[in-house]
Amino acid sequence: MKTTVIGLGLIGGSIALDLRKAGLATELVGVDLNPANGSRAVERGLVDRIDNDGSALSSADSRDPCDSGKCIESATAVGVRYREEES
């Protein structure tokens, strides 16, 4: 299952690592506001790639992402909001 982890700090990184170790995700995509967190997550093998343009989020079924074989896990700090950039 393709899984997107939003927030790659201590909690999100741990979730990604456990998903990988358990073999529950065929593809792990990370999203993080901090580019350094994203780079470290890829370097350490926690996620396969970083998606900061929102395509991993917008491609999921908004009614129930897990029904379409995609799961999104949010591990952001309280008060953190991702916003769509205006074109």
GUTI-741123 format. One line per 2 residues: number of its first residue (from 1); their letters; for each residue x, y, z of N, C-alpha, C. Coordinates in steps of 0.1 Angstrom, whole numbers, plus 2048, in hexadecimal, padded with zeros to 3 digits. Layout:
NUM = A = X Y Z X Y Z X Y Z | ...
This chain:
1 = MK = 808 7F4 800 800 800 800 809 80C 800 | 806 816 7F8 80D 823 7F8 808 82B 804
3 = TT = 812 82F 80C 80F 837 818 816 844 818 | 80F 84F 81B 815 85C 81C 815 860 82B
5 = VI = 821 864 830 822 868 83E 825 877 83E | 81C 87E 844 81D 88D 845 823 890 852
7 = GL = 82F 896 851 837 899 85E 841 88E 860 | 84E 891 85E 858 887 85F 861 88A 86B
9 = GL = 85C 88F 875 864 891 882 864 884 889 | 865 884 896 866 879 89F 85B 86F 89D
11 = IG = 84F 874 89E 843 86B 89D 841 866 88E | 841 86F 885 83F 86B 877 84A 862 872
13 = GS = 856 865 876 862 85D 872 861 84F 878 | 85C 84E 884 85A 841 88B 84F 839 884
15 = IA = 844 840 880 839 839 87A 83E 833 86C | 846 83B 865 84B 837 858 854 82B 859
17 = LD = 85D 82C 863 866 821 866 85F 814 869 | 855 815 872 84D 809 876 845 803 86A
19 = LR = 840 80C 862 838 807 856 842 800 84C | 84E 805 84B 858 7FE 842 85C 7F1 848
21 = KA = 85F 7F1 855 864 7E4 85B 859 7D9 85B | 84D 7DD 85C 842 7D4 85C 83E 7CF 84E
23 = GL = 843 7D6 844 83F 7D3 836 831 7D7 833 | 82B 7E1 83A 81E 7E5 838 81C 7EF 82D
25 = AT = 827 7F5 828 826 7FF 81E 82F 7FB 812 | 82A 7FB 806 832 7F8 7FA 83A 805 7F6
27 = EL = 834 810 7F8 83B 81D 7F5 838 827 800 | 842 82D 806 841 837 810 845 845 80B
29 = VG = 83B 84E 80B 83E 85C 807 83D 865 813 | 846 86E 814 847 877 81F 843 885 81B
31 = VD = 83D 88C 824 83A 89B 822 83E 8A2 82F | 846 8AC 82E 84A 8B4 839 84D 8C2 835
33 = LN = 84A 8CB 83E 84C 8D9 83B 85B 8DD 83C | 863 8D5 844 871 8D7 846 879 8CE 83C
35 = PA = 87F 8D4 832 887 8CD 828 892 8C4 82E | 898 8C8 839 8A2 8C0 840 89C 8B3 845
37 = NG = 890 8B3 84B 88A 8A7 850 887 89D 844 | 882 8A3 839 880 89B 82D 88C 894 828
39 = SR = 897 89C 827 8A4 896 822 8A9 88B 82B | 8A8 88D 838 8AD 883 842 8A5 877 841
41 = AV = 897 878 83F 88F 86D 83E 892 864 832 | 895 86A 827 899 863 81B 8A6 85C 81D
43 = ER = 8B0 864 822 8BE 85E 824 8BD 852 82E | 8B5 852 838 8B4 848 841 8AB 83C 83D
45 = GL = 8A5 83E 832 89C 833 82C 88E 832 833 | 88A 83D 83A 87D 83D 840 872 83F 835
47 = VD = 875 846 82B 86B 848 820 873 846 813 | 86B 843 808 871 842 7FB 874 84F 7F4
49 = RI = 86B 858 7F7 86C 865 7F0 865 870 7F8 | 868 87C 7F5 861 888 7FC 858 88E 7F1
51 = DN = 84C 891 7F6 842 898 7ED 83D 8A5 7F4 | 843 8B0 7F0 83F 8BD 7F6 836 8C5 7ED
53 = DG = 832 8BF 7E1 829 8C7 7D8 81B 8C2 7DA | 818 8B9 7E3 80B 8B5 7E6 805 8AA 7DD
55 = SA = 80C 8A5 7D3 806 89B 7CA 803 88E 7D1 | 80A 88A 7DC 807 87E 7E3 7FA 880 7EB
57 = LS = 7F7 88C 7EF 7EB 88E 7F6 7DF 890 7ED | 7E1 897 7E2 7D5 89A 7D9 7D1 88D 7D1
59 = SA = 7DA 884 7D0 7D7 878 7C8 7CF 86D 7D0 | 7CF 86F 7DD 7C7 866 7E5 7B8 869 7E4
61 = DS = 7B0 85E 7E6 7A2 860 7E6 79E 868 7F3 | 798 873 7F1 796 87C 7FD 78B 876 806
63 = RD = 782 86D 801 778 867 80A 77E 85E 813 | 787 855 80E 78E 84B 817 79A 847 810
65 = PC = 7A6 84D 813 7B2 84A 80B 7B6 83B 80C | 7B3 835 817 7B7 827 818 7AF 81D 80F
67 = DS = 7A3 821 80B 79B 819 802 7A1 818 7F4 | 7A9 822 7F0 7AF 821 7E3 7BD 81C 7E4
69 = GK = 7C1 815 7EF 7CE 80F 7F0 7D9 819 7F4 | 7D4 825 7F9 7DD 82F 7FD 7D9 833 80B
71 = CI = 7E3 835 814 7E0 839 821 7E9 845 825 | 7E3 84F 82C 7EA 85B 830 7EA 85B 83F
73 = ES = 7F6 85D 844 7F8 85E 853 7FE 86C 856 | 7F7 873 85E 7FB 880 862 801 880 870
75 = AT = 80E 885 871 815 886 87E 81B 894 87F | 812 89E 87F 817 8AC 880 814 8B1 88E
77 = AV = 81C 8BB 891 81A 8C2 89E 80C 8C9 89F | 807 8CA 8AA 7FA 8D1 8AC 7FC 8DF 8A6
79 = GV = 7F2 8E3 89E 7F2 8F1 898 7F9 8F2 88B | 7FF 8E7 886 806 8E7 879 7FB 8E4 86F
81 = RY = 7FA 8EC 864 7F1 8EA 85A 7F8 8EB 84C | 7F5 8E2 844 7FA 8E3 836 7F0 8EA 82E
83 = RE = 7F5 8F3 826 7EB 8FB 81E 7EF 8FA 80F | 7E5 8FB 807 7E8 8FA 7F8 7ED 908 7F4
85 = EE = 7F8 908 7ED 7FD 915 7E8 7F4 91A 7DD | 7F3 927 7DD 7EB 92D 7D2 7F3 92E 7C6
87 = S = 7EC 92B 7BA 7F3 92B 7AD 7F6 93A 7A9
